[in-house]
């Protein structure tokens, strides 16, 4: 299961914020998510080390009676060092990258982590994370996995980029420089994957994408 963080405060008093906290709405979204998922059982729960993900995961850890568990590999793509600069600077940078030819987007934002490096980091970190839990992709051309404990339930609270790349990796999709747009994930949304038996292994099925039914209509943001 993949959960996206709640609404972050990217801009404060007209200035860009690095590693921002949640807004008041973001905290409300996180609380609603924590309430609904707190009724379920999980073998493991992890969150990204960034503030917005940790604050989102906090109500879930509390509902489950568990200490916070951080998985560093879940960290979102690294943005340029523009903390404290005018909000228009970030907006212009995002508009510029969207205007590029698709293949040129792999370079990412100037001064930030490249999308190519980010994608490789998440796929590598995910491969190691799943392998430690007995989930290993076979050598077959198709995305078939060997899974030691098929019934194990894991929740990861992270980001739209991290979650999109990780979901695509488990589904066997070829990575793109526009993973943020391939899976449209709302704030504090819940996406579920299930391991389905196939021949002598398993494949992953995306059974729910960006579920926000736990949020009120006025709480749903992207």
Secondary structure, DSSP 8 states (H G I E B T S, - for coil): -EEE---B--EETTEE-TT--B-HHHHHHHHHHHHHHTTS--SEEEE-SSHHHHHHHHHHHHHHT----B-GGG------S-TTSBHHHHHHHHHHHHHS-GGGGGG-STTS--HHHHHHHHHHHHHHHHHTTTEEE-SSSS--EEES-TT--EEEEE-HHHHHHHHHHHHT----TTHHHHS---TT-EEEEEEEEETTEEEEEEEEEEE-TTS-GGG---
